[in-house]
């Protein structure tokens, strides 16, 4: 009973709740474009053959924004503070979301997806950084578990609201974000950052991160761990309709429903991985277990002869659970670095991992003419998993690690 009471008093504090709701809105908006891509572009007058090309262009513009935003908000989080950065991040993408409902051209759409991408990039990394610093070191896993587990369910809401009207869906996202700003008023800055802010140590220095060999090595290893997640989401789930045809399924597979099933599984996986990391008192052990489970799931997804759309949807749900190590992935990144670089790393790592989808997509596309779609995905997926496992092994175990230190 005392353990449960302790969890309630620490993990469920204001910082955790607000970070979780912020990530919920973040995922809602991040996934929303993928869900409304076809109806929104069709309403702007694009022909079916133009929608695919322009849709990929807009998605790349949004991802470019997240890469730029990841660096910007991370550095700002270490220089000016976690709370200030979260406030600015959510304000930017809430305004962009709202305005997105009124676009009348692809050019306007692209500009606002770029701005929204910049804003979206700051939410998870800085939120996890704040939660990791305000919770007792024995409770950090529970806090990040709640943030990621609740956050990814934003994709489910995006899929439901988008079925009504795509413009309404963007307005809903903007309103939710602006409402969060009121909750942020009650969240206070972490003591760790407040102490470092008063010191003479370098804060948010990309030059220090990229030119110090042992820091750069840790940074790269943290990024590589996240690649399997975006292989699953960006290739296997996004292209579910195409993979259904490869399996010979004649029933219609909805891209939006495939994403919803995946993210429902992701929510469960995030809660499960965070809880197991507390039970095992190890981040690395849980990460390796989930990577192994993920390999089993995507190999099955690509090789088992599915007989119906329902069976495929449920396998996508399993895939989602298998990449539910996203919470542990970001937590590991935050726990690997000192307070003066923590927000920079925790924000850039997941956004660069998202950006790795561009490399994964190129490799996948290059292999399709040679060995076919299913075997191309199998080869790329196995490569991502092997790289991730090799990257986990050299990293320090960070469960219960004292995070009140700086990198010099």
Buried (B, 14 or more C-beta within 10 A) or exposed (E): EEEEEBBEEBBEBBBBBBBBBBBBBBBBBBBBBBBBBBBBBBBBEBEEEBBEEBBEBBBBBBBBBBBBBBBBBBBBBBBBBBBBBBBBBBBBBBBBBBBBBEBEEBEBBBBBBBBBBBBBBBBBBBBBBBBBBBBEBEBBBBBBBBBBBBBBBBBBBBBEBBEEBBBEBBBBBBBBBBEBBEEBEEBEBBEBBBEBBEEEBBBBBBEBBEEBEEBEEBBEBBBBBBBBBBBBBBBBBBBBBEBBEBBEBEEEBBBBBBBBBBBBBBBBBBBBBBBBBBEBEBBBBBBBBBBEBBBEBBBEBBEEEBEEBEBBBBBBBBBBBBBBBBBBBBBBBBBBBBBBBBBBBBBBBBBBBBBBBBEBBEBBEEBEEEEEBBBBBBBBBBBBBEBBBEBBEEBEEBBBBEBEEBBE
